[in-house]
Amino acid sequence: MELLEEGWKTIKRMPRLVVGYILWWLLITVVYRVCSEAARSLEGGNASAVALLRLGGLVALAASGAVLQSIYFAAIGREVDKPLWKCPAAGEAVRRFFLIWFLLILILLTTEQFMSIAAERGDEQAFAALLPIYIFLSAIYFPIAACIMFWGRLNWQELGEALLPMLREMSNVILVMFIMFVNIMLQITVPAAFAPLLDSETPLAPQNLLLPALLSIPSGLLDCLSFVIMFRICMIHRTTDYDSDDFDF
């Protein structure tokens, strides 16, 4: 619980960064929702064009999310681990960390898209198989990205070493995974609970856009909390001697 308390105190000390992240994520979410519904309205037309538009939407969402998270989490990381952890500018943060965020988000979105297709086709077996994969990916992608950011760069040859905090501090990492699990369950259960209030005939009705926008607020807050806690776990890993022997013989 100490990590949770410290993480919460930390994000309370940086309201400008946290609010900025939430507002940008809210904007990205609404724009993506509008574009995806526009693509859905074209169904029945050129199937290739619709598929290409959907793919473009996923890539654009992953890219915009990767830029946002690279910039804001680099700034948050500087505050959490100053003066040791340094990434001086937004452009440098994007150069170093865009690829890992982009790949992780794209994998997550692609899994979500397959789940949506399975649900639309009534394929309960495929949906049931994909759901635990989606939840697991949602739980681990922040710990992975935070470890790589703490390491300072994405280097495939050094990936195992960069991710060592997840292995050596697993008892603490479970807390981050649980927070992300709560986050994704909010994204799944809240829309389902409010489904009767949504306008299925008019996908771009205000209430249909308002719900994902409102969900971006707690979701963005939990993102920031998860990142701060995982960064602190990496700091603990940096100062812990795992080779020492606790027993004298």
SELONU-478444 format. One record per residue (C-alpha): residue number from 1; residue in three letters; x, y, z. Coordinates in steps of 0.02 Angstrom, whole numbers, plus 32768, in hexadecimal, padded with zeros to 4 digits. Layout:
NUM	ALA	X	Y	Z
...
% end
This chain:
1	MET	8000	8000	8000
2	GLU	8095	8074	801A
3	LEU	80B7	8078	7F5F
4	LEU	8001	80A2	7F3D
5	GLU	8001	812F	7FBC
6	GLU	80A5	8175	7F7B
7	GLY	8068	8168	7EC7
8	TRP	7FC9	81C7	7EF1
9	LYS	802A	824F	7F4D
10	THR	809F	825E	7EB8
11	ILE	8018	827A	7E35
12	LYS	7FC4	82F9	7EA8
13	ARG	8067	835D	7EA1
14	MET	8061	8369	7DE3
15	PRO	7FAE	839D	7DB7
16	ARG	7FE1	83F8	7D18
17	LEU	802D	835C	7CCC
18	VAL	7FA2	82E8	7D04
19	VAL	7F15	835B	7CCA
20	GLY	7F70	837D	7C26
21	TYR	7F82	82C3	7C05
22	ILE	7ECA	82A2	7C2D
23	LEU	7E8C	8330	7BBE
24	TRP	7EF5	82FB	7B2A
25	TRP	7EC1	8245	7B40
26	LEU	7E0C	827D	7B49
27	LEU	7E1F	82DB	7AA5
28	ILE	7E73	8247	7A50
29	THR	7DEA	81D2	7A8E
30	VAL	7D5C	823F	7A4D
31	VAL	7DAE	825C	79A4
32	TYR	7DCE	81A1	7990
33	ARG	7D1A	817A	79C0
34	VAL	7CD8	81F5	793E
35	CYS	7D4A	81AE	78B7
36	SER	7D21	80F9	78E0
37	GLU	7C67	811B	78DA
38	ALA	7C7E	8174	7834
39	ALA	7CD6	80D8	77F3
40	ARG	7C4A	806C	7836
41	SER	7BCA	80D4	77D7
42	LEU	7C21	80A3	7735
43	GLU	7C03	7FE9	7752
44	GLY	7BA8	7F9C	76C2
45	GLY	7C11	7FFF	7648
46	ASN	7CC0	7FD7	760E
47	ALA	7CFD	7F53	7689
48	SER	7DB5	7F74	7663
49	ALA	7DA0	802E	7681
50	VAL	7D47	8010	7727
51	ALA	7DCE	7F95	7760
52	LEU	7E57	800F	772E
53	LEU	7DFF	809C	778A
54	ARG	7DF0	8033	7828
55	LEU	7EA7	8000	781E
56	GLY	7ED9	80B5	7805
57	GLY	7E73	80E6	789D
58	LEU	7EC9	8064	790A
59	VAL	7F76	809A	78D0
60	ALA	7F4C	8153	78E8
61	LEU	7F08	8133	7997
62	ALA	7FA1	80CC	79C6
63	ALA	8017	8150	7980
64	SER	7FC1	81E3	79D5
65	GLY	7FB8	8183	7A7A
66	ALA	8071	8156	7A6B
67	VAL	80A3	820C	7A4F
68	LEU	8037	8244	7AE2
69	GLN	8078	81C1	7B5A
70	SER	812E	81D7	7B25
71	ILE	8126	8292	7B47
72	TYR	80BF	8296	7BE6
73	PHE	8108	81FE	7C3A
74	ALA	81B9	823B	7C15
75	ALA	818B	82DD	7C6E
76	ILE	813D	827B	7CFF
77	GLY	81D5	8209	7D07
78	ARG	8248	82A0	7D18
79	GLU	81E2	82DD	7DAC
80	VAL	81DA	8232	7E00
81	ASP	8295	820B	7DF3
82	LYS	82E7	82B6	7DEB
83	PRO	8375	82DB	7DDB
84	LEU	83AD	822D	7DA3
85	TRP	8335	8205	7D14
86	LYS	8347	827E	7C84
87	CYS	82EF	8294	7BDE
88	PRO	82FF	834D	7BB9
89	ALA	8281	836F	7B2E
90	ALA	81DC	8332	7AE8
91	GLY	822B	830C	7A3F
92	GLU	82B1	82A1	7A90
93	ALA	822D	8245	7AF5
94	VAL	81CD	821B	7A56
95	ARG	826E	81E3	7A00
96	ARG	829C	816F	7A8F
97	PHE	81F4	8129	7AC3
98	PHE	8176	813B	7A35
99	LEU	8195	808E	79EE
100	ILE	8177	802B	7A8E
101	TRP	80D6	8089	7AB7
102	PHE	809B	807B	7A03
103	LEU	80B8	7FBF	79FA
104	LEU	8065	7F9C	7AA1
105	ILE	7FCD	8009	7A7D
106	LEU	7FBA	7FC1	79CE
107	ILE	7FBF	7F0E	7A10
108	LEU	7F3C	7F3B	7A91
109	LEU	7ECC	7F93	7A13
110	THR	7EDB	7F05	7995
111	THR	7EA6	7E88	7A1A
112	GLU	7E14	7EF9	7A48
113	GLN	7DE3	7F04	7990
114	PHE	7DE2	7E47	797E
115	MET	7D74	7E3E	7A19
116	SER	7CFB	7EBB	79CC
117	ILE	7CF3	7E57	792A
118	ALA	7CD3	7DB6	798D
119	ALA	7C47	7E0C	79EF
120	GLU	7BF7	7E52	7950
121	ARG	7BF7	7DA4	7902
122	GLY	7BB4	7D52	799F
123	ASP	7C4F	7CE6	79B0
124	GLU	7C4B	7CCE	7A6B
125	GLN	7CD8	7C4E	7A6A
126	ALA	7D52	7CC4	7A14
127	PHE	7D1E	7D55	7A84
128	ALA	7D35	7CEC	7B21
129	ALA	7DE2	7CB7	7AE6
130	LEU	7E18	7D69	7ABE
131	LEU	7DD5	7DBD	7B5C
132	PRO	7E57	7D79	7BD8
133	ILE	7EE1	7D9E	7B5B
134	TYR	7EA3	7E51	7B4C
135	ILE	7E98	7E66	7C09
136	PHE	7F47	7E1E	7C21
137	LEU	7F91	7E90	7B9B
138	SER	7F39	7F26	7BEA
139	ALA	7F84	7EFA	7C92
140	ILE	8039	7EE5	7C5B
141	TYR	8052	7F68	7BD4
142	PHE	806D	7FF7	7C4F
143	PRO	80EF	7F98	7CB6
144	ILE	814C	7F6A	7C16
145	ALA	814C	801B	7BD2
146	ALA	817B	806A	7C79
147	CYS	820E	7FF2	7C8D
148	ILE	824F	801E	7BDF
149	MET	823A	80D8	7BFF
150	PHE	8298	80C7	7CA4
151	TRP	8321	806A	7C47
152	GLY	832C	8100	7BD4
153	ARG	830D	80B8	7B28
154	LEU	82C8	8024	7AC9
155	ASN	8356	7FB1	7A9B
156	TRP	8323	7F01	7A69
157	GLN	83CC	7EB9	7AA0
158	GLU	83B5	7F05	7B4D
159	LEU	82FC	7EE0	7B5D
160	GLY	8310	7E53	7BDA
161	GLU	837A	7EBE	7C4D
162	ALA	8303	7F51	7C3D
163	LEU	8270	7EE5	7C74
164	LEU	82C8	7E98	7D0A
165	PRO	8266	7F05	7D86
166	MET	81C8	7EAA	7D51
167	LEU	8216	7E04	7D82
168	ARG	8275	7E35	7E1E
169	GLU	81EC	7EA6	7E64
170	MET	8157	7E3D	7E2D
171	SER	8102	7E4D	7ED6
172	ASN	80FD	7F0A	7EBB
173	VAL	80D9	7F01	7E00
174	ILE	8039	7EA2	7E27
175	LEU	7FF6	7F45	7E72
176	VAL	8011	7F9F	7DCC
177	MET	7FC1	7F10	7D6D
178	PHE	7F2B	7F16	7DE2
179	ILE	7F15	7FD1	7DC7
180	MET	7F19	7FB7	7D0A
181	PHE	7E9F	7F26	7D1E
182	VAL	7E27	7F9C	7D79
183	ASN	7E42	801A	7CEE
184	ILE	7E15	7FA2	7C62
185	MET	7D80	7F5D	7CC1
186	LEU	7D3D	800E	7CCD
187	GLN	7D4C	801B	7C10
188	ILE	7CED	7F77	7BFA
189	THR	7C68	7F7C	7C81
190	VAL	7C33	8033	7C85
191	PRO	7C00	803C	7BCC
192	ALA	7BA3	7F98	7BE2
193	ALA	7B47	7FDD	7C7A
194	PHE	7B14	807C	7C1E
195	ALA	7AE9	8024	7B7A
196	PRO	7A2C	8040	7B90
197	LEU	7A4A	80FD	7B95
198	LEU	7AAE	8100	7AF4
199	ASP	7A64	8126	7A49
200	SER	7A85	8090	79DA
201	GLU	7A30	80E4	7946
202	THR	7AA0	817E	794E
203	PRO	7B51	8147	797A
204	LEU	7B91	81FB	7980
205	ALA	7B08	8235	79F6
206	PRO	7B4E	82A3	7A84
207	GLN	7B31	8220	7B0B
208	ASN	7B91	819F	7AA5
209	LEU	7C29	8211	7A9F
210	LEU	7C16	8250	7B51
211	LEU	7C2B	81A6	7BA3
212	PRO	7CD8	817C	7B5A
213	ALA	7D0C	8230	7B7A
214	LEU	7CDB	8224	7C32
215	LEU	7D2F	817A	7C41
216	SER	7DD1	81CA	7C06
217	ILE	7DDC	8229	7CAB
218	PRO	7DEB	8197	7D26
219	SER	7E47	8131	7CA1
220	GLY	7ECA	81B9	7C88
221	LEU	7EDE	81CE	7D44
222	LEU	7EFA	8113	7D5A
223	ASP	7F77	8116	7CC9
224	CYS	7FDD	819C	7D22
225	LEU	7FD2	8143	7DC9
226	SER	800A	809E	7D7B
227	PHE	809D	80F0	7D24
228	VAL	80D8	814A	7DC1
229	ILE	80D0	80AC	7E2B
230	MET	812A	8045	7DA6
231	PHE	81B1	80CB	7D98
232	ARG	81C9	80C5	7E54
233	ILE	81D5	8007	7E4B
234	CYS	8262	801D	7DCC
235	MET	82B7	8096	7E45
236	ILE	82AA	8013	7ECE
237	HIS	82F6	7F93	7E57
238	ARG	8386	8009	7E30
239	THR	83B9	801A	7EE7
240	THR	839C	7F65	7F1E
241	ASP	842A	7EE8	7F24
242	TYR	83DA	7E45	7EED
243	ASP	847F	7DE7	7EF4
244	SER	8499	7E01	7FAF
245	ASP	8484	7D6D	8022
246	ASP	8414	7D86	80B9
247	PHE	8460	7CF3	8117
248	ASP	850A	7CE0	8167
249	PHE	8556	7C33	816C
% end
